[in-house]
């Protein structure tokens, strides 16, 4: 079995920043939230989704749902979450890793 080499956090961050600089504007859905694909290029997560892996069921699915257990995901989003996980895995992003929040700013001191 072939093992995958997943992208590092830094590689994902660098790619997202590059995408935002080139795009120059947000890709928003009409009723709020970001669009993985859109008229202006899509969100940084959508940049990793190849055209052959994209399905419209992904739109409107918050990225935070890929780390939640199935019982915490609304039933109408099941297909979109599964497609999003599959597309990100094909883009070499490990969706099964323990996700840690990275503090960008130092904690406030009293």
N, C-alpha and C positions, 0 to 999 in steps of 0.2 A: 504494500500500500504506500502510495506517495504521500509524504507529509507536506503540509502547506507552510509557507513562510508568510506570516501575517505582517501587515504594515505596523510600524511602531507608532506610538502616540505622536511623536514628533513629526513623522512623515504624514500622518493624517492631518495634523494641525497645519503644517506647511502647505499642503495641498488646498486646504480650506481657505487659508489666508490668500493664496495665489488666486483662487477662484473669485473671492470677494473683490480683490483689487481689479481684476479684469472685468468683472460684471458691472461693478460700480453702483448697483442698486439692489434693493431687496426683491425677492420673488415671493409675493404674497398671494394667498388665495382670496377670493372675493369676501368670504365670511370669516376671515382671520386665519392665522397660521401660515406656515411657509409651504411653498410648492416645490416638490422634488424636481419636477420639470415644469417649465413655464415659458412664456413668451420672451422673457429676458434672461433665460439661462437656468433658472432653478436655484435651489439652496445648496450650500456646501455639501450636504449629505447626498443630494441628488447628483452631484458631480461624479460620485463614485459608481453610480448605477449605470450600467451599460444599456444602450438602447434595446438590445434583445432581451434584457432582464426586466425592463420596465413594464409595469401594468398599472392601469389607472386606479386599481383598488388600493394602491399605496398612498395616493393623495388623501390627505386628511388624517392619516395615521401618525400620531406623535411618535417621534423617535424613541421616547422613553419606554414605549411598550415593548420594545425588543428585549428588554431585560426583565420583564415581569413574567410571572408564571401564568399559564393559560387561563386559570380561573379568575385572574384579575383583569383580563382583557375583555372588553365588550364583544359579544358574539358577532356583531355585524362587522367587526374589524379583523376577524380571524384570518381571512384570505389575504388582506393587505399586510398584516404583520408577518405572515408566513412568506409572502413574496418579498417583502423588504429584507427579512433575515437572509433569504436565499440569495438575493441580489448583492447584499453586503458581503456575504461569505465568498461569492464569486469574485468580488473586488478585493479580496484578501484582507477583510476587516473581521476580526474575531468577535462575533456577537455573543459568544458563550463565555468570555472571560469575565471575571469578577470586575464589575465597573466601580471605579473609584472616582470620586469628585476631586478635582485638582483646584486647590485654593490659589486664585490669581492674585489676591490682595492679602497682605498680612492681617492677622486678627487684630481687632481694635483693642487698645489697652485702656483700662479704666483710669 
